[in-house]
Amino acid sequence: MKILVIQNDPTSPVSFLGDHLQAGGAHLSNVLPHHGGDLPASTAGYDGAIILGGAQHANDDTDFPNLPRVCDFIRAFHEEGKPLLGLCLGGQLMARAFGGSVRVHDIFEYGYLPLDLTAEGQADPLFADLAPRHHIMQWHEDTFSLPEGAVRLMTGATTENQAFRYGDTSYGFQCHFEVSTQQAQHWIENFNHVIHKKLGIDEGNKAIDRARGELARHGNAAMDFCRTIGSRWADLVRRKSRIAGAA
């Protein structure tokens, strides 16, 4: 099983999700299309794709001219029935690629915030039998509308669209469920200047302290969530690959 990993920013790696998938036998091929890396010529040879987060806005084609090509790849994987998994910016790019809109949010979400499964989420194969609420790492200032025909799977108090499914193979998330506790700690401790610029020194320090406490309380459980969703998504990739190989 070979997975294309589209890394939109050097500081936002596939992290624990990648480790977990590789431990399960997946082969990951990582590209950084906005930082000197080349997207492959086609989807050939790949069984699925993961689109990661980044600091850029999903509509910033001027500063990041490869964003439309990333959207083209998203559509191509989907049309070929090859499973997709989008995280934060990756989920926003999936929404854009499938006809939804992405805009600057009224709320800046940061830290391990509570997310609730919708009724549709509780019935979805990736989420079956999971607890109704999970605290997952967030760091975003944009939000997206659901593409026509998409199904909302997770929601939050300040951001309605936290996870969705499009068709039966494409899953987009607003949260960063891919991160290890070490990666989250690295973000919290080493990117304080970003939070201070966004919120100011006093409010930024409050947010950083809150995020530290949330990491301590929820970080390990969030990694359990990653194991479950990652394993079930990998099973979907294998199943679709077998079906395609038998056709």
N, C-alpha and C positions, 0 to 999 in steps of 0.2 A: 504494500500500500504506500503510494507516494503522494505526499501533500505539498502543494505550493504554498509557501508562507510569504505574503506580501507585507513587508515591514515598512510602514510609512514614516517612521522616525527612529533614528539610532537609539534613542533613550526609551523606546517602548518595544521591548523584545517579546517573543512568544513565551518566555519565562517558564513557569511551572507547567503550564499546559503542554508546552513542547517536550519537556522532560517526561511527562506522563505518557504522551503519545509515543515517544521513541521507546520507552520502556515496554510498551505494548506491541512493538514491532513496526511502527510507522517510520518511513523515511521522509524527512523534511528537507525541502529545498527552499532556502531563504533568499529573497531578493529585496533590495532597497531601491525602488524605482525613482525616488526623489533625491537620492544621495549617491549617484554614480552607478547604481546597479541597473541591469537591463531586465525588463520583463521578457519571459520566453516568447517565442514566435507564435505559439498557440497553446491550447490546453492539452495537447497530445502528450501522453505519458504520465499525466497526473490524474489521480482518482478523486481529488477534492482540493479545496483551497481555504486558507485562513487569511483574513484581512485584519491587520492589527491597528492599534490606535496611533495617534500622533498629535502634535501641537497645532497643525494646520486646520483650517476650516474646509469642510467638504466641498465648498463651491469655489475655492480659491485657485481657479485654473490659471490665473495670470502668473502667480508666484510658483505654482506647482503644476506645470503643463502636462505632467503624466497622469493627473487625476482622471481625465476622461478615458485614458487607456485602461486604468484600473477598473473603471465602471464598465468598459467594454468586456474586460475579462470576467467580471462578475456576471454579466448577462450571458456570456458564452458558457461558463461553467453551469449556470442554471439551465440554460436551454439544452445542454447535453446530459442533464440529470446527474451531474457531479456535485456532491454536497458542498455547501459553503458555510463558513462560520465567520461572522464579522463582530469585532469587539471595539466599542467606543467609536472612534472615527471610522473604523471598518463597518460597523453597523449603520452609521450615517451614510456612508458611501453605498451600501447595499440599498438603503431606502431611496437614495437618489437614483441609483441605476434602475430600480424597478418602478420609478414614476412618482415617488414621494418627494417631499420638499424638506430642506434642512435650513434652519435659521438660528440666529443667536438667541439663546434662551433668556428668559427674565431672571433665571436663578443660576447661580454657579454652584454645582454640586461637587463636593470634595469630602473624601473619607468613606468609611464603611457604613453606608446608609441602608435602611431597611427597604427591601423590595418584596412585593407580594405577588404570588402566582395568581393569575386570573383563572376563571373556571376553565377556559380553553387551555391554559397552561397546565393545569392539573390533569387534563386529559391527554396532553401531548406525550409522545413516547420518550422524549428527552427528560421530562420532568416527572414522570409517573411515580407516585408514592413518596415524593419528596415533601418536606415540611412546607407549609403555606407561606412562610416568611424566611428570607435570607438576608444577611448583611454582607454586601459585596462592595469592593473598592470602586469608588467613583472619582473621576477627575475630568470634568467637561463643562463647557460654557455654551454649547450648542444643543439643539434638540431637533427631532425630525417628525414629520407626519408619516402615518402608515401608508404604504402604497396600496392602491386599490386591490382588494382581494387578500391582503395580508391579514394574519391573525395575531392579535396582541396576546402575549404569553406572560409577561411580567409588567408590573406597574409600580409607581412610587408616589409618595405624597406630593412631591413637587415636580415630578416629570412623569407624565402619563405613559409614554411609550418607552419602556425599559427593555423589552425583548419582543421579537416577533418572528413568525414563520411565514415564508412566502413559498407557496407550493408545498411539497413535502420534503424538500431537500435543503432549503436555504434558511439559515437562522441568523438573525442579527440581534446583537445585544448593545445596549448603551454602556453597561458597566464593564469593568476590567476584571472579569472573573479569572483571567489567565494568570494573574500575578501570584508569585510566591510571597510568603510573609517577608522574606529578605528583600525582594524587589520592591514591595510596598514600603518597607522601612527606608530603603534607599531613596525612593521618591520623596517621602515625607521629610527626611533629614537633609537631603542634598539639593532640593529645589525650592527651598523656602523663599528665595528671591522672587520666584514666580507668584507664589501666594501673596507675598507682601505687595507686589506690584498690582495684583488684582484687588486685594482687600484693604491695603494699608497695613502699617506695622502692627497696631494694636489688635485690630480684628483678625489680621493674618495670623498673629501669634496664638490667638484664641482658637482659630480653626486648626492650626498645626497641633496644638496640645490636644484638642478634641480628637483629631485623626490618630494621634499616638495611642490614646486610650481605646479608641475603637479597634485599632489593629490588635492590641493586646487581648481584647475581649472576643473579637470575631475572626481574626486572621486565620486560625487553624480550621475553623468551620468553613470558611470561604474556600480553603484549599480542598476540603472534602467535597464541596459543591463542584469545584473544578474537576475533580477526579470522576465524579458521577457523570456530569454533562460531557466531559471529554471522552470518556469511555463509550457512552451511548452514541455520541456523534461519530466516533471511529467505527462502531458497529454498523452505523448507517452507511458510511463510506464503503466498508467492505461488502455489505449487502448489495449496494448499487453497482459496485465494481463487478461482482459476480454475475449479476443480471446482465450487465452490458457485455461481459465476456461470453455469456451463453447465447447472446442474440445473433 
